Amino acid sequence: METENKSRFIADLPMETQEILKNITYPANRNDIIGQARESGAIPDILRELGMLPDKQYNSVADVAEELHIIYMGIPV
């Protein structure tokens, strides 16, 4: 799926999650994302959400948003 299409999932995220993810340096794997989010002062709820991500490389906020959509909706996009 192209990044433009994935971008639609970003708006579905809570604003605080969006802000944290926009400050991540990509590409990043799950542990990188969690570590950078923790350094940015992410609240425990956001860290818990990020901990549910599959451990793979993410190239953008849109990639992470798409994966969180799949986790919460339980269906592929």
Order of alpha helices (4+ residues) and beta strands (2+ residues): alpha-alpha-alpha-alpha-alpha
